[in-house]
């Protein structure tokens, strides 16, 4: 599972021109589910996202988590994070999990954040989406995989 975090001042996602998810200050979270990912991976990555200290404290240091800072989360499925680009000029998406496997893990990730008390909005799985954001910092972080799992 690959998770890309962008700290934002605001973000929204639209499907067919209609807003389906919007947040103020918080994180835009792109989630790419790969073959072999498990429920434990979704839980681990959601917990890491909730606890990662990337929001400023009173001194302006990145010392607070999204939970501590009161931020919101906008979770968007992003199968293209599973792209293999080492060879050739056309990305391969063969590492992306099948939709029937990926959707429950994507949903579990978002629900895990919500279960931790975060305000969570989301995109629409498998939809063509427009994502608009105002980066804060900018701060963009690709989470490392759970221990024992490698990013390929």
ChimeraX commands (.cxc) that place a marker at each C-alpha (Angstrom):
marker #1 position 0.00,0.00,0.00 radius 0.5
marker #1 position 1.32,3.39,-0.93 radius 0.5
marker #1 position 0.04,6.47,0.86 radius 0.5
marker #1 position 0.93,9.98,-0.25 radius 0.5
marker #1 position 0.14,12.79,2.21 radius 0.5
marker #1 position -0.15,16.45,1.28 radius 0.5
marker #1 position -0.68,18.98,4.04 radius 0.5
marker #1 position -3.30,21.40,2.77 radius 0.5
marker #1 position -5.03,24.61,3.71 radius 0.5
marker #1 position -8.07,23.26,1.86 radius 0.5
marker #1 position -8.90,20.57,-0.67 radius 0.5
marker #1 position -11.87,19.20,-2.53 radius 0.5
marker #1 position -12.67,16.43,-4.95 radius 0.5
marker #1 position -15.28,16.59,-7.71 radius 0.5
marker #1 position -16.94,13.93,-9.83 radius 0.5
marker #1 position -18.76,15.10,-12.97 radius 0.5
marker #1 position -18.38,18.68,-11.76 radius 0.5
marker #1 position -20.07,17.99,-8.41 radius 0.5
marker #1 position -18.19,18.29,-5.14 radius 0.5
marker #1 position -18.20,14.91,-3.36 radius 0.5
marker #1 position -15.68,15.72,-0.62 radius 0.5
marker #1 position -14.20,18.88,0.86 radius 0.5
marker #1 position -12.00,19.77,3.82 radius 0.5
marker #1 position -10.37,22.82,5.30 radius 0.5
marker #1 position -6.96,22.55,6.95 radius 0.5
marker #1 position -5.64,18.99,7.09 radius 0.5
marker #1 position -4.35,16.28,4.80 radius 0.5
marker #1 position -5.15,15.26,1.26 radius 0.5
marker #1 position -4.38,11.54,1.32 radius 0.5
marker #1 position -3.84,9.55,-1.87 radius 0.5
marker #1 position -4.12,5.79,-1.26 radius 0.5
marker #1 position -2.83,3.21,-3.74 radius 0.5
marker #1 position -3.66,-0.39,-2.88 radius 0.5
marker #1 position -1.29,-3.00,-4.29 radius 0.5
marker #1 position -1.58,-6.75,-4.81 radius 0.5
marker #1 position -0.81,-8.52,-1.56 radius 0.5
marker #1 position -1.96,-5.69,0.69 radius 0.5
marker #1 position -3.95,-6.79,3.73 radius 0.5
marker #1 position -6.32,-5.27,6.27 radius 0.5
marker #1 position -3.39,-4.99,8.68 radius 0.5
marker #1 position -1.57,-2.81,6.13 radius 0.5
marker #1 position -4.55,-0.46,5.83 radius 0.5
marker #1 position -4.79,-0.21,9.63 radius 0.5
marker #1 position -1.06,0.39,10.04 radius 0.5
marker #1 position -0.94,3.08,7.35 radius 0.5
marker #1 position -4.03,4.83,8.71 radius 0.5
marker #1 position -2.56,4.86,12.22 radius 0.5
marker #1 position 0.77,6.17,10.88 radius 0.5
marker #1 position -1.12,8.91,8.99 radius 0.5
marker #1 position -3.06,9.94,12.10 radius 0.5
marker #1 position 0.05,10.04,14.30 radius 0.5
marker #1 position 2.66,11.54,11.94 radius 0.5
marker #1 position 3.88,14.86,13.35 radius 0.5
marker #1 position 3.79,17.16,10.33 radius 0.5
marker #1 position 1.67,20.08,11.57 radius 0.5
marker #1 position 3.19,23.15,13.21 radius 0.5
marker #1 position 3.11,23.73,16.95 radius 0.5
marker #1 position 3.05,27.17,18.61 radius 0.5
marker #1 position 6.73,27.68,17.70 radius 0.5
marker #1 position 6.12,26.76,14.05 radius 0.5
marker #1 position 7.92,23.40,14.31 radius 0.5
marker #1 position 6.39,20.32,12.68 radius 0.5
marker #1 position 5.58,18.73,16.00 radius 0.5
marker #1 position 1.83,17.95,15.94 radius 0.5
marker #1 position -0.17,15.17,14.32 radius 0.5
marker #1 position -3.36,15.72,12.38 radius 0.5
marker #1 position -5.19,14.43,15.47 radius 0.5
marker #1 position -3.47,16.94,17.75 radius 0.5
marker #1 position -3.89,19.84,15.34 radius 0.5
marker #1 position -7.61,19.27,14.75 radius 0.5
marker #1 position -7.18,18.86,11.00 radius 0.5
marker #1 position -9.42,16.95,8.61 radius 0.5
marker #1 position -8.62,14.26,6.04 radius 0.5
marker #1 position -9.66,13.96,2.40 radius 0.5
marker #1 position -8.98,10.38,1.26 radius 0.5
marker #1 position -8.78,9.69,-2.48 radius 0.5
marker #1 position -8.12,6.34,-4.15 radius 0.5
marker #1 position -5.10,6.57,-6.45 radius 0.5
marker #1 position -4.22,3.29,-8.19 radius 0.5
marker #1 position -1.54,5.09,-10.21 radius 0.5
marker #1 position 0.65,5.14,-7.08 radius 0.5
marker #1 position 1.25,1.45,-7.88 radius 0.5
marker #1 position 2.84,2.38,-11.22 radius 0.5
marker #1 position 6.06,0.65,-12.18 radius 0.5
marker #1 position 8.22,3.10,-14.14 radius 0.5
marker #1 position 11.73,1.61,-14.13 radius 0.5
marker #1 position 11.49,0.30,-17.68 radius 0.5
marker #1 position 10.08,1.85,-20.80 radius 0.5
marker #1 position 8.00,4.97,-21.16 radius 0.5
marker #1 position 4.57,3.58,-20.35 radius 0.5
marker #1 position 3.84,2.91,-16.67 radius 0.5
marker #1 position 2.70,-0.58,-15.78 radius 0.5
marker #1 position -0.09,-0.91,-13.25 radius 0.5
marker #1 position 0.22,-4.66,-12.80 radius 0.5
marker #1 position 1.07,-4.21,-9.12 radius 0.5
marker #1 position -2.23,-2.43,-8.42 radius 0.5
marker #1 position -4.74,-4.59,-6.58 radius 0.5
marker #1 position -7.90,-5.61,-8.42 radius 0.5
marker #1 position -10.78,-3.21,-7.70 radius 0.5
marker #1 position -12.72,-5.80,-5.69 radius 0.5
marker #1 position -9.68,-6.17,-3.40 radius 0.5
marker #1 position -8.64,-2.52,-3.37 radius 0.5
marker #1 position -11.99,-0.91,-2.55 radius 0.5
marker #1 position -12.52,-2.61,0.82 radius 0.5
marker #1 position -8.95,-1.75,1.88 radius 0.5
marker #1 position -9.33,1.86,0.74 radius 0.5
marker #1 position -12.62,2.06,2.68 radius 0.5
marker #1 position -11.04,0.43,5.73 radius 0.5
marker #1 position -8.22,3.01,5.66 radius 0.5
marker #1 position -10.72,5.91,5.64 radius 0.5
marker #1 position -12.91,4.31,8.32 radius 0.5
marker #1 position -9.90,3.70,10.54 radius 0.5
marker #1 position -9.08,7.44,10.41 radius 0.5
marker #1 position -12.70,8.27,11.17 radius 0.5
marker #1 position -12.68,5.81,14.06 radius 0.5
marker #1 position -9.79,7.77,15.55 radius 0.5
marker #1 position -12.01,10.84,15.70 radius 0.5
marker #1 position -10.89,12.61,12.54 radius 0.5
marker #1 position -13.25,14.41,10.21 radius 0.5
marker #1 position -12.93,12.37,6.99 radius 0.5
marker #1 position -14.20,13.14,3.50 radius 0.5
marker #1 position -13.47,10.98,0.48 radius 0.5
marker #1 position -13.56,10.68,-3.25 radius 0.5
marker #1 position -15.51,8.08,-5.20 radius 0.5
marker #1 position -13.71,4.79,-5.79 radius 0.5
marker #1 position -13.05,4.10,-9.52 radius 0.5
marker #1 position -14.49,7.47,-10.59 radius 0.5
marker #1 position -12.68,9.99,-12.75 radius 0.5
marker #1 position -12.07,12.75,-10.23 radius 0.5
marker #1 position -10.85,16.32,-10.20 radius 0.5
marker #1 position -8.82,17.09,-7.10 radius 0.5
marker #1 position -8.16,20.69,-6.15 radius 0.5
marker #1 position -5.92,21.67,-3.27 radius 0.5
marker #1 position -3.97,24.49,-1.73 radius 0.5
marker #1 position -0.72,23.03,-0.44 radius 0.5
marker #1 position 0.41,24.15,2.99 radius 0.5
marker #1 position 4.17,24.45,3.22 radius 0.5
marker #1 position 4.27,22.65,0.83 radius 0.5
marker #1 position 4.55,19.43,2.81 radius 0.5
marker #1 position 4.26,16.21,0.78 radius 0.5
marker #1 position 5.26,12.84,2.25 radius 0.5
marker #1 position 5.21,9.30,0.87 radius 0.5
marker #1 position 4.72,6.98,3.83 radius 0.5
marker #1 position 7.11,4.10,4.29 radius 0.5
marker #1 position 5.46,0.68,4.22 radius 0.5
marker #1 position 4.80,-1.29,7.39 radius 0.5
marker #1 position 7.81,-3.11,8.82 radius 0.5
marker #1 position 8.67,-6.16,6.76 radius 0.5
marker #1 position 7.03,-4.81,3.60 radius 0.5
marker #1 position 9.02,-3.20,0.81 radius 0.5
marker #1 position 8.03,-0.43,-1.58 radius 0.5
marker #1 position 8.70,-1.84,-5.02 radius 0.5
marker link #1:1,2 radius 0.2
marker link #1:2,3 radius 0.2
marker link #1:3,4 radius 0.2
marker link #1:4,5 radius 0.2
marker link #1:5,6 radius 0.2
marker link #1:6,7 radius 0.2
marker link #1:7,8 radius 0.2
marker link #1:8,9 radius 0.2
marker link #1:9,10 radius 0.2
marker link #1:10,11 radius 0.2
marker link #1:11,12 radius 0.2
marker link #1:12,13 radius 0.2
marker link #1:13,14 radius 0.2
marker link #1:14,15 radius 0.2
marker link #1:15,16 radius 0.2
marker link #1:16,17 radius 0.2
marker link #1:17,18 radius 0.2
marker link #1:18,19 radius 0.2
marker link #1:19,20 radius 0.2
marker link #1:20,21 radius 0.2
marker link #1:21,22 radius 0.2
marker link #1:22,23 radius 0.2
marker link #1:23,24 radius 0.2
marker link #1:24,25 radius 0.2
marker link #1:25,26 radius 0.2
marker link #1:26,27 radius 0.2
marker link #1:27,28 radius 0.2
marker link #1:28,29 radius 0.2
marker link #1:29,30 radius 0.2
marker link #1:30,31 radius 0.2
marker link #1:31,32 radius 0.2
marker link #1:32,33 radius 0.2
marker link #1:33,34 radius 0.2
marker link #1:34,35 radius 0.2
marker link #1:35,36 radius 0.2
marker link #1:36,37 radius 0.2
marker link #1:37,38 radius 0.2
marker link #1:38,39 radius 0.2
marker link #1:39,40 radius 0.2
marker link #1:40,41 radius 0.2
marker link #1:41,42 radius 0.2
marker link #1:42,43 radius 0.2
marker link #1:43,44 radius 0.2
marker link #1:44,45 radius 0.2
marker link #1:45,46 radius 0.2
marker link #1:46,47 radius 0.2
marker link #1:47,48 radius 0.2
marker link #1:48,49 radius 0.2
marker link #1:49,50 radius 0.2
marker link #1:50,51 radius 0.2
marker link #1:51,52 radius 0.2
marker link #1:52,53 radius 0.2
marker link #1:53,54 radius 0.2
marker link #1:54,55 radius 0.2
marker link #1:55,56 radius 0.2
marker link #1:56,57 radius 0.2
marker link #1:57,58 radius 0.2
marker link #1:58,59 radius 0.2
marker link #1:59,60 radius 0.2
marker link #1:60,61 radius 0.2
marker link #1:61,62 radius 0.2
marker link #1:62,63 radius 0.2
marker link #1:63,64 radius 0.2
marker link #1:64,65 radius 0.2
marker link #1:65,66 radius 0.2
marker link #1:66,67 radius 0.2
marker link #1:67,68 radius 0.2
marker link #1:68,69 radius 0.2
marker link #1:69,70 radius 0.2
marker link #1:70,71 radius 0.2
marker link #1:71,72 radius 0.2
marker link #1:72,73 radius 0.2
marker link #1:73,74 radius 0.2
marker link #1:74,75 radius 0.2
marker link #1:75,76 radius 0.2
marker link #1:76,77 radius 0.2
marker link #1:77,78 radius 0.2
marker link #1:78,79 radius 0.2
marker link #1:79,80 radius 0.2
marker link #1:80,81 radius 0.2
marker link #1:81,82 radius 0.2
marker link #1:82,83 radius 0.2
marker link #1:83,84 radius 0.2
marker link #1:84,85 radius 0.2
marker link #1:85,86 radius 0.2
marker link #1:86,87 radius 0.2
marker link #1:87,88 radius 0.2
marker link #1:88,89 radius 0.2
marker link #1:89,90 radius 0.2
marker link #1:90,91 radius 0.2
marker link #1:91,92 radius 0.2
marker link #1:92,93 radius 0.2
marker link #1:93,94 radius 0.2
marker link #1:94,95 radius 0.2
marker link #1:95,96 radius 0.2
marker link #1:96,97 radius 0.2
marker link #1:97,98 radius 0.2
marker link #1:98,99 radius 0.2
marker link #1:99,100 radius 0.2
marker link #1:100,101 radius 0.2
marker link #1:101,102 radius 0.2
marker link #1:102,103 radius 0.2
marker link #1:103,104 radius 0.2
marker link #1:104,105 radius 0.2
marker link #1:105,106 radius 0.2
marker link #1:106,107 radius 0.2
marker link #1:107,108 radius 0.2
marker link #1:108,109 radius 0.2
marker link #1:109,110 radius 0.2
marker link #1:110,111 radius 0.2
marker link #1:111,112 radius 0.2
marker link #1:112,113 radius 0.2
marker link #1:113,114 radius 0.2
marker link #1:114,115 radius 0.2
marker link #1:115,116 radius 0.2
marker link #1:116,117 radius 0.2
marker link #1:117,118 radius 0.2
marker link #1:118,119 radius 0.2
marker link #1:119,120 radius 0.2
marker link #1:120,121 radius 0.2
marker link #1:121,122 radius 0.2
marker link #1:122,123 radius 0.2
marker link #1:123,124 radius 0.2
marker link #1:124,125 radius 0.2
marker link #1:125,126 radius 0.2
marker link #1:126,127 radius 0.2
marker link #1:127,128 radius 0.2
marker link #1:128,129 radius 0.2
marker link #1:129,130 radius 0.2
marker link #1:130,131 radius 0.2
marker link #1:131,132 radius 0.2
marker link #1:132,133 radius 0.2
marker link #1:133,134 radius 0.2
marker link #1:134,135 radius 0.2
marker link #1:135,136 radius 0.2
marker link #1:136,137 radius 0.2
marker link #1:137,138 radius 0.2
marker link #1:138,139 radius 0.2
marker link #1:139,140 radius 0.2
marker link #1:140,141 radius 0.2
marker link #1:141,142 radius 0.2
marker link #1:142,143 radius 0.2
marker link #1:143,144 radius 0.2
marker link #1:144,145 radius 0.2
marker link #1:145,146 radius 0.2
marker link #1:146,147 radius 0.2
marker link #1:147,148 radius 0.2
marker link #1:148,149 radius 0.2
marker link #1:149,150 radius 0.2
marker link #1:150,151 radius 0.2
marker link #1:151,152 radius 0.2
view
